[in-house]
Amino acid sequence: MKKQSKKIIKKTEQSKVAKFFASENRAFPFYIIFGFAFILYANTLNYGYVLDDGLMIEHNNFTKKGIDGIADIFTHDQLGGSGGEASAIYQGGRYRPLSQVLFALEVEVFGLSPFFGHLIHVLMYSLLCILIFITLKKTFINYKADKWFISIPFVAALLFAAHPIHTEVAANIKSADEVMCMLGAILSLYFSLQYIDRGKISDLFLSFTFFLFGIFSKENAVTFIAVVPLTIYFSRKADLKKYIIVLTPLIAATAAYFITRFLVVGFSVKEVEIKELFHNPFLYATTAERYATTIFTWLKYLQLLVFPHPLTSDYYPKQIPIINWADARAIVPVIIYMAMGIFALINIKRKNIIAFCIFFYLITFSVTSNLLINIGLFMNERFMFIPSLGFIIVLAYFIGEISKKLSIRNTKNWAYVALISILFFYSLKTITRNTAWKDNYTLYTTDVKTSVNSARCNVIAGSMILNKARLETNTELQKSEYLKAFKYFKKGVELHNRHIEGWDCLGEVSIYLEKFDTAEMALKRVLQLDTLNKAALNNLYFVGVHYQGVMLDKKALSIYNYLISEKPDPKYYYNIAEIYNRQGKFDTSITLLEDAIKLKPDYFDAYNRIAEYYGKEKNNIDKALEYLKKAYSLNSQFEPTLENIGILYGMKADYKNSILFLEKAFLINPSNYSVCSNLANSYGMMGDKEKAKEYLLRANMLAQKK
């Protein structure tokens, strides 16, 4: 009896478990989806601000004000608070205030905390996956599965959570605009369907509210004005009146957005800066090449949806090659997309799920496809965030629905194996890819191995390595890091020879590696592109000083004269004068120093140096004193001037003035042997033997220390 009762209990427990898993009305699917999505991206919680997080959060003046910055956020372009080059280039094309308001609230409550930024971001992403499940359940009411865990909504939600192409959005705090946009759009779709089902005005109000939330987060939500009627047509029967009623709140929200946008940043999207390749990748392409290359990127997107490897944050020139219509990479995607379009047009009348997904994909992809407007990038993985749902639904459909129609024995088990296998590999790729988003150093030094032909990625990776190398104390390791950076900078400028930062950094790292010829070439290239680049001017001057120091006068003179032609500076004339002085051309040196003084009338060191030439080389003491007195009037605390005046007065037998100026020099630097020795001589000539002895002893002590 006891054994039998145990069996009954065990059977009862099994039936309870079976019922629990069999019931799709329970909260269990929500726990699985939310927990699965959160676990996938939990490794990002300890990561820092990466990529555009700096522009939007860390270095954004509006965001850093917290609540006080919200008014500025709503009344400026998205990058209005960042300042600098990025703001100047992009302003006029981005009005997405709600995601930035979220960042401001995070700063208000938590300060500049990447941890809480990532936590809130991952929580939103996990919530989005649940809402996708709920909305797809309402959409695919005619597609019932035997078990909820093999249904299209549940499988699609898991696949969406795990798909590696979403790592850029889910691991990067700045991409809250993508998540919030889709949250608003999906909820608007849900309540639109809800209205069709029950006709309550409250559903229209909620649809309007959430669509407003989505479109003020990112303008991509506008595509749901087409997605909503498409979904209603696919999943419901509705007359024209209901379509108009459902679309009215969406159109009203869109109008509210564009009116606000017009008042803040103007009506049209500002074209990207045409003079810089990184902000207009089609700058040097013909119209035919632009569209051929664009179509090629569409093929790349499909490839990443089907097989998401390798992934990268950087598709800047020339990672995507400019191609023409003679290239098969342009022809193949035309054939594929035409086939997709024809299939969708033919089969949408029959409310075919694949046709629906194709239209969903094409509609939501349209605004970032580069077909209608030049968005300033070849492509980006985050542009597939919403469109990918179309592909994922098809994949879920094949796993859950088509397998049921096959006559092979135990096909359901094969469906489970397929689902688990795909989820396993997606999850593995997602978690490992997330590690690249730890910080900017990790991201760029990882992605440069994929984006080998991106000039931008090569230069930024080199910059990250260079910054790290500057802090390295181990000389051998530091040199090794400099060599790595050198390789990336060299590759970057080979790919894009107008990359100012690339040439500038190549020049700097070449100095560290003592490749002075390369440094000179690189820095001159910077100045060809940007005449007043201060860093390049200073670094090229350093190269000239190096050549001068190792007696390569011809090279040094070449650099100084080049610098003078770019932007005259008195120190260039001073150094040229020193070179001619070494060659015994004292009159030329004096003329050059006079030129330096014309540029900088208070250049006391130049006056002092001219005096030395007149005194030592030309034996014109009066002329030397004239210049020294001018130098003294400009800077009465410059030790060499004081010492030289003291020496010259001694030579004129004016020992009283000699002692006066030498004592001043001594007060500034008591360890100057020459000053002490000259003071001893002057006091001796004045007959003050005690003072003469005192300074002589001090001079001897200093001489012994040398």
C-alpha positions in Angstrom: 0.0 0.0 0.0 2.8 2.4 0.9 4.5 1.7 -2.4 1.3 2.2 -4.2 0.5 5.5 -2.4 4.0 6.8 -3.3 3.3 6.0 -6.9 0.0 7.8 -6.8 1.6 10.8 -5.2 4.4 10.8 -7.7 1.9 10.5 -10.5 -0.2 13.3 -9.1 2.9 15.5 -8.8 3.9 14.7 -12.4 0.4 15.6 -13.6 0.6 18.9 -11.8 3.9 19.7 -13.4 2.5 18.7 -16.8 -0.5 20.9 -16.3 1.7 23.8 -15.1 3.8 23.6 -18.3 0.9 22.9 -20.5 -1.0 26.0 -19.4 -0.2 29.1 -21.4 -2.3 31.3 -19.2 0.1 31.1 -16.3 2.8 33.6 -15.6 5.5 31.0 -16.1 6.3 32.0 -19.8 6.8 35.6 -18.6 9.3 34.5 -15.9 11.2 32.4 -18.5 11.3 35.2 -21.1 12.2 37.9 -18.7 14.8 35.8 -16.8 16.3 34.5 -20.0 16.8 38.0 -21.5 18.2 39.4 -18.2 20.7 36.5 -17.7 21.9 36.9 -21.3 22.9 40.5 -20.6 23.7 40.4 -16.9 27.4 40.4 -17.7 27.0 44.0 -18.9 26.0 45.4 -15.5 29.6 46.0 -14.4 30.6 47.5 -17.7 31.3 51.2 -18.2 30.2 54.0 -20.5 31.0 52.9 -24.1 30.8 54.5 -27.6 28.2 57.2 -27.7 27.5 57.0 -24.0 30.0 59.8 -23.6 28.1 62.1 -26.0 24.7 61.3 -24.5 25.5 60.8 -20.8 29.0 61.2 -19.4 30.0 64.4 -21.2 26.5 65.8 -22.0 25.8 69.1 -20.2 22.1 68.7 -20.3 22.1 65.1 -19.1 24.5 65.9 -16.2 22.1 68.5 -14.9 19.6 65.8 -14.0 16.0 67.0 -13.7 17.2 70.6 -14.3 18.4 69.6 -17.7 15.0 68.2 -19.0 13.8 71.6 -20.3 17.0 71.9 -22.3 16.6 68.3 -23.6 13.2 69.0 -25.0 14.2 72.3 -26.6 17.4 71.3 -28.3 18.8 68.8 -30.7 19.8 65.4 -29.2 23.5 66.4 -29.2 22.9 70.0 -28.2 24.4 69.3 -24.8 27.5 67.5 -26.0 29.1 70.4 -27.8 32.2 70.0 -29.9 32.5 68.5 -33.4 29.8 65.8 -33.0 27.2 68.4 -32.1 28.2 70.6 -35.1 28.0 67.8 -37.5 24.9 66.0 -36.4 22.6 68.8 -35.1 19.4 69.2 -37.1 18.9 65.6 -37.7 18.2 64.1 -34.2 15.3 65.0 -32.0 14.9 62.0 -29.5 14.3 63.6 -26.2 12.7 60.8 -24.1 15.7 58.5 -24.0 17.9 61.4 -22.9 15.3 62.3 -20.3 15.7 58.8 -18.9 19.5 59.4 -18.7 18.9 62.7 -16.9 16.6 61.0 -14.4 19.2 58.3 -13.8 21.9 60.9 -13.2 19.5 62.7 -10.8 18.9 59.6 -8.7 22.2 57.6 -9.1 24.7 60.1 -10.4 27.0 59.2 -13.3 26.7 55.4 -12.6 27.2 53.0 -15.5 26.0 50.2 -13.3 22.5 51.6 -12.8 22.4 52.7 -16.4 23.1 49.2 -17.6 20.7 47.7 -15.0 17.8 49.9 -16.1 18.7 49.2 -19.8 18.7 45.4 -19.4 15.5 45.5 -17.4 13.8 47.5 -20.2 15.2 45.0 -22.8 13.8 42.1 -20.8 10.4 43.8 -20.5 10.4 44.4 -24.2 10.8 40.7 -24.9 7.8 40.0 -22.7 5.7 42.6 -24.6 6.8 41.1 -27.9 5.4 37.7 -26.6 2.1 39.3 -25.5 1.7 41.2 -28.7 2.5 38.3 -30.9 0.0 36.2 -29.0 -2.7 38.7 -29.9 -1.4 38.8 -33.5 -1.1 35.1 -34.2 -4.5 34.1 -32.8 -5.0 31.7 -35.7 -1.7 29.9 -35.1 -2.2 27.6 -32.2 0.5 25.2 -31.0 0.1 22.0 -29.1 2.3 23.4 -26.3 2.8 27.0 -25.4 6.6 26.5 -25.3 6.7 25.7 -29.0 4.2 28.4 -30.0 5.3 31.2 -32.4 4.9 34.0 -29.7 7.0 32.2 -27.1 9.7 30.9 -29.4 9.9 34.3 -31.2 10.3 36.1 -27.9 13.1 33.8 -26.8 14.8 34.1 -30.2 14.5 37.9 -30.1 16.0 38.0 -26.6 19.0 35.8 -27.7 19.7 37.0 -31.2 23.3 38.2 -31.2 22.6 41.0 -33.7 20.9 42.8 -30.8 24.0 43.0 -28.6 24.8 46.5 -29.7 21.4 47.7 -28.5 21.2 45.6 -25.4 24.8 46.2 -24.2 25.1 49.9 -25.0 23.2 52.3 -22.6 22.9 55.0 -25.3 20.7 52.6 -27.3 17.9 53.1 -24.9 16.4 55.1 -27.7 16.0 51.9 -29.8 14.5 49.9 -26.9 12.1 52.7 -25.9 11.1 53.2 -29.5 10.2 49.6 -29.9 8.5 49.4 -26.5 6.2 52.3 -27.5 5.6 50.9 -31.0 4.8 47.4 -29.9 2.4 48.6 -27.2 0.7 50.8 -29.7 0.3 47.8 -32.0 -1.1 45.8 -29.1 -3.7 48.3 -28.1 -4.7 48.9 -31.8 -5.5 45.2 -32.0 -7.2 45.4 -28.7 -9.5 48.2 -30.1 -10.3 46.1 -33.1 -11.3 43.2 -30.8 -13.5 45.1 -28.3 -14.0 48.7 -29.6 -13.1 50.6 -26.4 -12.0 54.2 -26.7 -9.5 53.7 -23.9 -7.5 51.4 -26.2 -7.2 54.2 -28.7 -6.0 56.5 -26.0 -3.4 54.0 -24.8 -2.3 53.4 -28.4 -1.8 57.2 -28.9 0.1 57.5 -25.6 2.5 54.6 -26.3 3.0 55.7 -29.9 3.9 59.2 -28.7 6.3 57.6 -26.2 7.9 55.5 -29.0 8.2 58.3 -31.6 9.6 60.8 -29.1 12.2 58.2 -28.2 13.2 57.6 -31.8 11.5 58.6 -35.1 11.8 55.0 -36.4 8.4 54.3 -34.7 6.8 56.1 -37.6 7.0 52.9 -39.6 4.3 51.4 -37.4 1.8 53.6 -39.1 2.1 51.0 -41.9 2.8 48.0 -39.6 -0.4 48.5 -37.6 -2.8 48.2 -40.6 -0.7 45.4 -42.0 -1.1 43.5 -38.8 -4.8 44.1 -38.6 -5.2 43.0 -42.2 -3.2 39.8 -41.5 -4.8 38.8 -38.2 -8.3 40.3 -38.2 -11.3 41.2 -40.3 -12.0 44.9 -40.2 -13.8 47.5 -42.3 -12.3 50.7 -43.6 -13.9 52.7 -40.8 -12.0 50.8 -38.2 -8.7 51.2 -40.1 -9.2 54.9 -40.1 -10.2 55.0 -36.4 -7.1 52.9 -35.4 -4.7 55.0 -37.5 -6.0 58.4 -36.3 -4.2 58.3 -32.9 -1.0 57.2 -34.6 -1.2 60.0 -37.1 -2.0 62.5 -34.4 1.0 61.4 -32.3 3.2 61.6 -35.4 2.0 65.1 -36.2 2.7 66.1 -32.6 6.2 64.8 -32.9 7.0 66.5 -36.2 5.5 69.8 -35.2 7.6 69.7 -32.0 10.6 68.7 -34.0 10.1 71.5 -36.5 9.8 74.1 -33.6 13.1 72.8 -32.0 15.4 71.7 -34.8 13.7 72.6 -38.1 11.6 70.7 -40.5 13.9 68.6 -42.6 16.6 66.1 -41.7 19.9 67.9 -42.0 22.2 66.3 -44.6 25.4 64.9 -43.1 28.5 66.9 -43.5 29.6 66.3 -47.1 33.3 67.2 -46.6 34.1 64.3 -44.2 34.0 60.6 -45.4 33.1 59.3 -41.9 29.9 61.3 -41.9 29.1 60.7 -45.6 30.4 57.3 -46.7 29.2 57.9 -50.3 31.2 61.1 -50.5 33.5 59.8 -53.4 30.9 57.4 -54.9 28.8 58.0 -58.0 25.0 57.8 -57.8 25.2 54.3 -59.3 27.9 53.2 -56.9 25.9 54.6 -53.9 22.9 52.5 -54.7 24.9 49.4 -55.6 26.7 49.6 -52.3 23.5 50.2 -50.4 21.9 47.1 -51.9 25.1 45.1 -51.0 24.6 46.1 -47.3 21.1 44.7 -47.5 22.6 41.4 -48.3 25.0 41.8 -45.3 22.0 42.4 -43.0 20.4 39.2 -44.2 23.6 37.3 -43.7 23.9 38.6 -40.1 20.3 37.7 -39.4 20.8 34.1 -40.6 24.4 33.7 -39.3 25.3 36.5 -36.9 29.1 36.3 -37.1 31.3 38.2 -37.1 29.8 41.2 -35.3 31.2 44.6 -35.0 30.3 48.1 -33.9 32.1 49.7 -36.9 31.0 49.6 -40.5 32.7 52.9 -41.4 34.7 53.4 -44.7 36.2 51.3 -46.0 34.9 48.3 -44.1 32.1 48.2 -46.6 33.6 48.5 -50.1 32.2 50.8 -52.7 31.0 48.6 -55.5 29.2 49.1 -58.9 26.4 47.3 -60.6 28.8 45.0 -62.4 29.6 43.3 -59.1 27.6 40.2 -58.2 27.4 41.4 -54.6 24.9 44.1 -55.9 23.0 41.8 -58.2 22.4 38.9 -55.8 20.6 41.0 -53.2 18.4 42.6 -55.9 17.3 39.1 -56.9 16.7 38.0 -53.3 14.8 41.1 -52.3 12.7 41.1 -55.5 11.9 37.5 -54.9 10.9 38.3 -51.3 8.8 41.3 -52.5 7.0 39.3 -55.2 6.3 36.4 -52.8 4.9 38.8 -50.2 2.7 40.6 -52.8 1.3 37.4 -54.1 0.7 35.7 -50.8 -0.4 38.5 -48.5 -3.9 38.2 -49.9 -4.0 34.7 -48.4 -2.7 36.2 -45.1 0.4 34.1 -45.4 2.6 34.5 -42.3 5.8 34.6 -44.3 4.4 37.3 -46.6 3.4 39.3 -43.4 6.9 38.9 -42.0 8.5 40.1 -45.2 6.4 43.2 -45.3 7.1 43.8 -41.6 10.8 43.5 -42.3 10.8 45.8 -45.3 8.6 48.5 -43.7 10.5 48.8 -40.5 13.9 48.6 -42.3 12.9 51.4 -44.8 14.0 54.4 -42.8 17.5 53.1 -42.1 18.1 51.3 -45.4 19.9 54.3 -47.0 17.5 53.9 -50.0 15.4 57.0 -49.3 18.0 59.2 -47.5 21.7 59.1 -46.8 21.8 58.3 -43.1 25.6 59.0 -42.8 26.5 55.3 -42.3 26.9 52.3 -44.6 25.1 50.1 -42.1 24.9 49.3 -38.4 23.7 46.3 -36.5 21.3 48.3 -34.3 19.4 49.2 -37.5 18.2 45.6 -37.5 16.7 45.8 -34.0 13.1 46.2 -35.0 13.2 44.6 -38.5 14.8 41.5 -37.1 11.5 40.5 -35.5 10.2 39.7 -39.0 13.0 37.2 -39.6 12.6 35.8 -36.1 8.9 35.2 -36.5 9.6 33.2 -39.7 12.2 31.2 -37.9 9.8 30.5 -35.0 7.1 29.5 -37.5 9.4 27.0 -39.2 10.3 25.5 -35.8 6.8 25.4 -34.4 4.4 25.0 -37.3 6.0 23.4 -40.3 7.4 20.5 -38.2 3.8 19.5 -37.4 3.0 19.0 -41.0 6.0 16.7 -41.6 5.2 13.0 -41.7 8.5 12.0 -40.1 8.1 10.2 -36.8 8.9 12.2 -33.7 9.2 15.4 -35.6 8.2 17.4 -32.5 11.3 16.2 -30.8 13.3 17.4 -33.7 11.6 20.8 -33.4 12.6 21.0 -29.7 16.2 20.0 -30.6 16.3 22.7 -33.3 15.0 25.3 -31.0 17.3 24.4 -28.1 20.3 24.3 -30.5 19.6 27.7 -32.0 19.0 29.2 -28.6 22.2 27.7 -27.3 24.4 29.0 -30.1 22.7 32.4 -30.1 23.1 32.7 -26.4 26.7 31.6 -26.5 27.5 34.2 -29.2 25.5 36.9 -27.4 27.3 36.4 -24.0 30.7 36.2 -25.6 30.0 39.2 -27.8 28.9 41.2 -24.8 32.4 41.0 -23.3 33.6 43.4 -26.1 31.3 46.1 -24.7 33.2 46.3 -21.3 34.8 49.6 -22.2 36.0 51.6 -25.2 39.5 50.0 -25.1 38.0 46.5 -25.2 35.4 47.3 -27.8 37.7 48.9 -30.4 40.7 46.6 -29.9 38.2 43.7 -30.4 36.3 45.1 -33.3 39.4 46.2 -35.2 40.1 42.5 -35.8 36.7 42.3 -37.6 36.6 45.8 -39.1 40.1 45.5 -40.6 39.2 47.8 -43.4 37.6 50.5 -41.3 39.9 53.6 -41.2 38.0 54.9 -38.2 38.2 51.7 -36.2 41.9 51.3 -36.9 42.6 54.8 -35.7 40.5 54.6 -32.6 41.9 51.2 -31.7 45.4 52.8 -32.1 44.4 55.7 -29.9 43.1 53.4 -27.2 46.4 51.5 -27.2 48.4 54.8 -27.3 46.6 56.1 -24.3 47.3 52.9 -22.4 51.0 52.9 -23.5 51.5 56.5 -22.2 50.8 55.2 -18.7 53.0 52.1 -18.9 56.1 52.1 -16.7 57.7 49.0 -18.2 59.9 50.4 -21.1 59.8 47.2 -23.2 56.1 46.7 -22.8 55.5 50.4 -23.5 57.5 50.1 -26.8 55.5 47.0 -27.7 52.2 48.9 -27.2 53.6 51.9 -29.2 54.4 49.5 -32.1 50.8 48.1 -32.0 49.3 51.6 -32.1 51.7 52.5 -34.9 50.5 49.6 -37.0 46.8 50.6 -36.6 47.5 54.3 -37.3 49.4 53.4 -40.4 46.6 51.2 -41.6 44.0 53.8 -40.8 45.6 56.6 -42.9 46.3 54.1 -45.8 42.6 53.5 -45.9 41.7 57.1 -45.6 44.4 59.6 -46.4 42.4 62.6 -45.2 42.0 61.3 -41.7 43.5 64.1 -39.6 43.4 62.4 -36.2 45.0 59.3 -37.8 47.9 61.3 -39.2 48.3 63.3 -36.0 48.5 60.1 -33.9 50.8 58.5 -36.3 53.1 61.5 -36.0 53.0 61.3 -32.2 53.6 57.6 -31.8 56.4 57.8 -34.4 58.2 60.3 -32.1 57.9 57.9 -29.2 59.4 55.2 -31.4 62.1 57.6 -32.7 60.8 57.2 -36.3 61.4 60.9 -36.9 61.2 60.8 -40.7 57.8 59.1 -40.5 56.7 61.6 -37.8 57.7 64.6 -40.0 55.8 63.2 -43.0 52.7 62.5 -40.9 52.6 65.8 -39.1 53.1 67.7 -42.3 50.2 65.8 -43.7 48.1 66.9 -40.8 49.0 70.6 -41.4 48.1 70.2 -45.1 44.6 69.2 -44.0 44.3 71.4 -40.9 46.8 74.4 -41.0 46.2 75.5 -37.5 46.3 72.1 -35.8 48.1 73.0 -32.5 49.1 69.4 -31.6 50.7 68.9 -35.0 52.5 72.2 -34.9 53.9 71.4 -31.4 54.9 67.8 -32.4 56.6 68.9 -35.6 58.5 71.5 -33.6 59.6 68.8 -31.3 61.0 66.8 -34.3 62.9 69.9 -35.4 64.3 70.3 -31.8 65.4 66.7 -32.0 67.2 67.1 -35.3 68.8 70.3 -34.0 70.0 68.4 -30.9 71.6 65.6 -32.9 73.3 68.2 -35.2 71.1 67.5 -38.2 71.0 71.2 -39.0 69.7 70.9 -42.5 66.7 68.8 -41.4 66.0 71.1 -38.5 66.1 74.2 -40.7 63.8 72.5 -43.2 61.2 71.9 -40.4 61.5 75.3 -38.8 61.1 77.1 -42.2 58.1 74.9 -43.0 56.6 75.8 -39.6 57.2 79.5 -40.3 55.4 79.1 -43.6 52.4 77.5 -41.8 52.2 79.7 -38.8 55.1 82.0 -37.8 56.2 81.7 -34.2 59.1 83.5 -32.5 60.5 80.3 -31.1 61.1 79.0 -34.7 63.2 82.1 -35.5 65.1 81.7 -32.1 66.0 78.1 -32.9 67.1 78.9 -36.4 69.3 81.7 -35.0 70.9 79.1 -32.7 71.7 76.9 -35.6 73.4 79.8 -37.5 75.2 80.7 -34.4 76.7 77.3 -34.3 77.8 77.8 -37.8 79.4 81.2 -36.9 76.9 83.3 -38.8 76.3 85.7 -36.0 74.8 88.6 -38.1 72.2 86.2 -39.5 71.4 85.0 -36.0 70.9 88.6 -34.8 68.6 89.3 -37.8 66.6 86.2 -37.0 66.2 87.2 -33.4 65.1 90.6 -34.4 62.4 89.0 -36.5 61.4 87.0 -33.5 61.1 90.2 -31.5 58.9 91.7 -34.2 56.5 88.9 -33.7 56.7 89.0 -29.9 58.0 92.4 -28.6 58.2 91.1 -25.0 60.4 88.2 -26.0 63.0 89.0 -23.3 65.0 85.8 -23.9 65.6 86.9 -27.5 66.9 90.3 -26.3 69.2 88.5 -23.9 70.5 86.2 -26.7 71.2 89.1 -29.0 73.2 90.8 -26.2 75.3 87.6 -25.8 76.1 87.7 -29.5 77.1 91.4 -29.3 79.1 90.8 -26.1 80.9 87.5 -26.7 81.1 87.3 -30.5 81.3 91.0 -31.6 82.9 92.5 -28.4 80.4 95.3 -28.5 79.7 95.8 -24.8 77.6 98.9 -25.1 75.3 97.3 -27.7 75.1 94.2 -25.6 74.1 96.3 -22.5 71.4 98.1 -24.6 69.7 94.8 -25.4 70.2 93.4 -21.9 68.6 96.5 -20.3 65.6 96.0 -22.6 65.4 92.3 -21.5 65.6 93.4 -17.9 62.7 95.9 -18.3 60.6 93.0 -19.7 61.5 90.5 -17.0 63.5 91.6 -14.0 63.7 88.0 -12.6 65.3 86.2 -15.5 68.6 84.9 -14.1 70.6 84.8 -17.4 69.8 88.5 -18.0 70.8 89.5 -14.5 74.1 87.5 -14.8 75.0 88.9 -18.2 74.3 92.5 -17.1 76.6 91.9 -14.1 79.3 90.4 -16.2 79.2 93.3 -18.7 79.4 95.9 -16.0 82.4 94.1 -14.6 84.0 94.2 -18.0 83.4 98.0 -18.0 85.0 98.2 -14.5 81.6 99.4 -13.1 81.9 96.9 -10.2 79.2 98.5 -8.1 76.5 97.8 -10.8 78.2 94.5 -11.5 77.7 93.4 -7.9 74.1 94.8 -7.9 73.0 92.6 -10.7 75.0 89.6 -9.8 73.6 89.6 -6.3 70.1 89.6 -7.8 71.0 86.6 -9.9 72.4 84.9 -6.8 69.2 85.4 -4.9 67.3 83.6 -7.7 69.8 80.8 -7.9 72.5 80.5 -5.2 73.9 77.3 -6.9 75.1 79.1 -10.0 78.9 78.6 -10.1 79.4 81.4 -12.7 77.5 84.0 -10.6 79.5 83.1 -7.5 82.8 83.3 -9.3 82.0 86.6 -11.0 80.8 88.0 -7.6 84.1 87.0 -6.1 86.0 88.9 -8.8 83.9 92.0 -8.6 84.1 92.2 -4.8 87.9 91.6 -5.1 88.2 94.5 -7.6 86.2 96.6 -5.1 88.7 95.8 -2.4 86.1 93.8 -0.3 88.3 90.8 0.5 85.9 89.2 2.9 83.0 89.1 0.4 85.4 88.1 -2.3 86.6 85.2 -0.2 83.1 84.2 0.8 81.9 83.9 -2.8 85.2 82.3 -3.9 84.8 79.5 -1.4 81.2 79.0 -2.5 82.2 78.9 -6.1 84.9 76.2 -5.3 82.3 74.2 -3.3 79.9 74.3 -6.3 82.7 73.3 -8.7 83.5 70.2 -6.5 79.8 69.2 -6.7 79.8 69.2 -10.5 
